[in-house]
């Protein structure tokens, strides 16, 4: 049970962080199967590689569905185009923990892209005095989705599978303001 909760928590973090990579201001990713490798430092969360089957409709739905969820927990979300890609800055608060994040997004959204995020978190149940983390999300296009996959499917380590279209289940996990 603890492992499933950890994976679900990871999925929530992934979906919220991935929303930065699919916001309205950013290009839609090429349809098909994307391998996404997430590496964090300053966190107990292990390196994680997952696969995401997507298409244009799913990317747009993720942006439309995640944006209200992010607006619920984030007081600031800015995305700006730069010479090399995009920069995103956000300030969010979940369960009494405030997080300030800066992300740099590079790549072409057709074959590969990278999201490098640095965050500072404070507060929360443990009364964190302040913790800095970095996360790098490296995504590469693998080709067509597998025959048993439908757009929106994410396969996490250990075979745990969820579909981002089930975002209402993720929303239910967030604390109400």
DRENDO-1510 file (C-alpha; in Angstrom, 1 decimal, always signed):
<recs>
REC; n; res; u; v; w
REC; 1; UNK; +0.0; +0.0; +0.0 .
REC; 2; UNK; +2.8; +2.4; +0.9 .
REC; 3; UNK; +4.5; +1.7; -2.5 .
REC; 4; UNK; +1.3; +2.5; -4.3 .
REC; 5; UNK; +0.8; +5.7; -2.4 .
REC; 6; UNK; +4.4; +6.7; -3.2 .
REC; 7; UNK; +3.9; +6.0; -6.9 .
REC; 8; UNK; +0.6; +7.9; -6.8 .
REC; 9; UNK; +2.4; +10.8; -5.1 .
REC; 10; UNK; +5.1; +10.7; -7.7 .
REC; 11; UNK; +2.4; +10.7; -10.4 .
REC; 12; UNK; +0.9; +13.8; -8.9 .
REC; 13; UNK; +4.3; +15.5; -8.8 .
REC; 14; UNK; +4.9; +14.4; -12.4 .
REC; 15; UNK; +1.6; +15.6; -13.7 .
REC; 16; UNK; +1.9; +19.0; -12.0 .
REC; 17; UNK; +5.5; +19.4; -13.2 .
REC; 18; UNK; +4.7; +18.2; -16.7 .
REC; 19; UNK; +1.9; +20.8; -16.9 .
REC; 20; UNK; +4.7; +23.4; -17.2 .
REC; 21; UNK; +5.9; +21.6; -20.3 .
REC; 22; UNK; +2.5; +21.7; -21.9 .
REC; 23; UNK; +1.1; +25.1; -21.0 .
REC; 24; UNK; -0.8; +27.1; -23.6 .
REC; 25; UNK; +2.3; +29.1; -24.5 .
REC; 26; UNK; +4.3; +26.0; -25.4 .
REC; 27; UNK; +4.2; +23.8; -28.5 .
REC; 28; UNK; +2.2; +20.6; -28.4 .
REC; 29; UNK; +4.3; +17.5; -28.3 .
REC; 30; UNK; +4.5; +15.1; -31.2 .
REC; 31; UNK; +1.9; +12.4; -31.0 .
REC; 32; UNK; +3.2; +9.0; -29.9 .
REC; 33; UNK; +5.2; +7.4; -27.1 .
REC; 34; UNK; +7.5; +9.6; -25.0 .
REC; 35; UNK; +10.0; +8.2; -22.5 .
REC; 36; UNK; +10.4; +10.6; -19.6 .
REC; 37; UNK; +13.3; +10.3; -17.2 .
REC; 38; UNK; +13.0; +12.3; -14.0 .
REC; 39; UNK; +16.1; +12.8; -11.8 .
REC; 40; UNK; +15.9; +14.8; -8.6 .
REC; 41; UNK; +18.6; +16.0; -6.2 .
REC; 42; UNK; +18.0; +17.1; -2.7 .
REC; 43; UNK; +15.1; +14.7; -2.4 .
REC; 44; UNK; +14.5; +11.2; -1.3 .
REC; 45; UNK; +12.6; +10.5; -4.5 .
REC; 46; UNK; +14.6; +8.1; -6.6 .
REC; 47; UNK; +15.3; +8.5; -10.3 .
REC; 48; UNK; +12.2; +7.5; -12.3 .
REC; 49; UNK; +11.6; +6.6; -15.9 .
REC; 50; UNK; +8.1; +6.4; -17.3 .
REC; 51; UNK; +6.5; +6.2; -20.7 .
REC; 52; UNK; +3.7; +8.5; -21.8 .
REC; 53; UNK; +1.4; +7.9; -24.8 .
REC; 54; UNK; +0.1; +11.2; -26.0 .
REC; 55; UNK; -1.5; +13.0; -28.9 .
REC; 56; UNK; -2.5; +16.6; -29.6 .
REC; 57; UNK; -5.9; +16.3; -27.9 .
REC; 58; UNK; -4.3; +14.8; -24.7 .
REC; 59; UNK; -1.7; +17.5; -24.5 .
REC; 60; UNK; -4.3; +20.2; -24.8 .
REC; 61; UNK; -6.6; +18.5; -22.3 .
REC; 62; UNK; -3.7; +18.2; -19.8 .
REC; 63; UNK; -3.1; +21.9; -20.1 .
REC; 64; UNK; -6.8; +22.7; -19.7 .
REC; 65; UNK; -7.4; +20.3; -16.8 .
REC; 66; UNK; -4.1; +20.9; -15.0 .
REC; 67; UNK; -4.3; +24.7; -15.3 .
REC; 68; UNK; -7.3; +25.0; -12.9 .
REC; 69; UNK; -5.6; +22.5; -10.5 .
REC; 70; UNK; -2.4; +24.6; -10.6 .
REC; 71; UNK; -4.4; +27.8; -10.3 .
REC; 72; UNK; -5.9; +26.3; -7.1 .
REC; 73; UNK; -2.5; +25.8; -5.5 .
REC; 74; UNK; -0.2; +28.3; -7.3 .
REC; 75; UNK; -0.3; +32.1; -6.7 .
REC; 76; UNK; +2.1; +32.7; -9.6 .
REC; 77; UNK; +2.7; +30.9; -12.9 .
REC; 78; UNK; +4.7; +32.7; -15.5 .
REC; 79; UNK; +6.0; +31.3; -18.8 .
REC; 80; UNK; +8.2; +33.3; -21.2 .
REC; 81; UNK; +9.7; +32.4; -24.5 .
REC; 82; UNK; +13.5; +32.8; -24.6 .
REC; 83; UNK; +16.2; +32.5; -27.3 .
REC; 84; UNK; +16.8; +28.9; -26.4 .
REC; 85; UNK; +13.3; +27.7; -25.3 .
REC; 86; UNK; +11.1; +28.8; -22.4 .
REC; 87; UNK; +11.4; +29.8; -18.8 .
REC; 88; UNK; +8.8; +29.2; -16.2 .
REC; 89; UNK; +8.5; +30.6; -12.7 .
REC; 90; UNK; +5.9; +29.6; -10.1 .
REC; 91; UNK; +4.9; +29.9; -6.5 .
REC; 92; UNK; +2.7; +27.2; -5.1 .
REC; 93; UNK; +1.4; +26.0; -1.8 .
REC; 94; UNK; +0.1; +22.5; -1.0 .
REC; 95; UNK; -0.6; +21.1; +2.5 .
REC; 96; UNK; +1.1; +24.0; +4.2 .
REC; 97; UNK; +4.3; +23.7; +2.2 .
REC; 98; UNK; +5.2; +26.6; +0.0 .
REC; 99; UNK; +7.4; +26.0; -3.1 .
REC; 100; UNK; +9.0; +28.5; -5.4 .
REC; 101; UNK; +10.2; +27.0; -8.7 .
REC; 102; UNK; +12.2; +28.1; -11.7 .
REC; 103; UNK; +12.3; +25.9; -14.8 .
REC; 104; UNK; +14.2; +26.1; -18.1 .
REC; 105; UNK; +12.6; +24.2; -21.0 .
REC; 106; UNK; +14.6; +23.4; -24.1 .
REC; 107; UNK; +14.1; +21.1; -27.1 .
REC; 108; UNK; +11.9; +20.8; -30.1 .
REC; 109; UNK; +8.8; +18.9; -28.7 .
REC; 110; UNK; +9.1; +16.6; -31.8 .
REC; 111; UNK; +12.0; +14.4; -30.8 .
REC; 112; UNK; +13.2; +15.5; -27.4 .
REC; 113; UNK; +13.0; +18.2; -24.8 .
REC; 114; UNK; +14.4; +18.9; -21.3 .
REC; 115; UNK; +12.9; +20.6; -18.3 .
REC; 116; UNK; +15.4; +21.7; -15.7 .
REC; 117; UNK; +13.7; +22.9; -12.5 .
REC; 118; UNK; +15.1; +24.3; -9.3 .
REC; 119; UNK; +12.8; +24.6; -6.3 .
REC; 120; UNK; +12.8; +25.9; -2.7 .
REC; 121; UNK; +10.3; +24.4; -0.4 .
REC; 122; UNK; +9.4; +25.6; +3.1 .
REC; 123; UNK; +6.8; +24.5; +5.7 .
REC; 124; UNK; +4.6; +21.4; +5.5 .
REC; 125; UNK; +3.7; +18.8; +8.0 .
REC; 126; UNK; +7.3; +18.3; +9.1 .
REC; 127; UNK; +7.8; +22.1; +9.5 .
REC; 128; UNK; +10.6; +22.1; +6.9 .
REC; 129; UNK; +13.0; +25.0; +7.6 .
REC; 130; UNK; +13.8; +25.1; +3.9 .
REC; 131; UNK; +14.9; +22.6; +1.3 .
REC; 132; UNK; +16.3; +23.1; -2.1 .
REC; 133; UNK; +15.8; +20.5; -4.9 .
REC; 134; UNK; +16.5; +20.3; -8.5 .
REC; 135; UNK; +14.8; +18.1; -11.0 .
REC; 136; UNK; +15.7; +17.3; -14.6 .
REC; 137; UNK; +13.0; +15.8; -16.8 .
REC; 138; UNK; +14.5; +14.4; -20.1 .
REC; 139; UNK; +11.9; +13.4; -22.6 .
REC; 140; UNK; +12.5; +11.7; -25.9 .
REC; 141; UNK; +10.1; +10.5; -28.5 .
REC; 142; UNK; +10.2; +6.7; -29.0 .
REC; 143; UNK; +7.7; +6.3; -31.9 .
REC; 144; UNK; +4.1; +5.1; -32.0 .
REC; 145; UNK; +2.3; +4.2; -28.8 .
REC; 146; UNK; +2.2; +0.5; -28.1 .
REC; 147; UNK; -0.9; -1.5; -29.3 .
REC; 148; UNK; -2.3; -1.8; -25.7 .
REC; 149; UNK; -1.9; +1.9; -25.0 .
REC; 150; UNK; -4.3; +4.8; -25.5 .
REC; 151; UNK; -3.5; +8.5; -25.5 .
REC; 152; UNK; -3.0; +9.7; -21.9 .
REC; 153; UNK; -1.6; +6.5; -20.6 .
REC; 154; UNK; +1.4; +6.8; -18.3 .
REC; 155; UNK; +3.3; +3.7; -17.3 .
REC; 156; UNK; +5.3; +4.2; -14.1 .
REC; 157; UNK; +8.1; +2.1; -12.7 .
REC; 158; UNK; +6.9; -1.3; -11.6 .
REC; 159; UNK; +4.2; -1.3; -14.3 .
REC; 160; UNK; +1.8; +1.0; -12.4 .
REC; 161; UNK; -0.4; +2.5; -15.1 .
REC; 162; UNK; -2.7; +5.6; -15.0 .
REC; 163; UNK; -4.3; +7.8; -17.6 .
REC; 164; UNK; -3.9; +11.6; -17.3 .
REC; 165; UNK; -7.6; +11.9; -18.4 .
REC; 166; UNK; -8.3; +10.6; -14.9 .
REC; 167; UNK; -7.1; +13.9; -13.5 .
REC; 168; UNK; -10.2; +14.3; -11.3 .
REC; 169; UNK; -8.8; +11.4; -9.2 .
REC; 170; UNK; -5.6; +13.4; -8.8 .
REC; 171; UNK; -7.5; +16.6; -7.9 .
REC; 172; UNK; -9.3; +14.7; -5.1 .
REC; 173; UNK; -5.9; +14.2; -3.5 .
REC; 174; UNK; -5.2; +17.9; -3.2 .
REC; 175; UNK; -6.2; +19.7; +0.0 .
REC; 176; UNK; -9.1; +22.1; -0.3 .
REC; 177; UNK; -8.4; +25.8; +0.3 .
</recs>
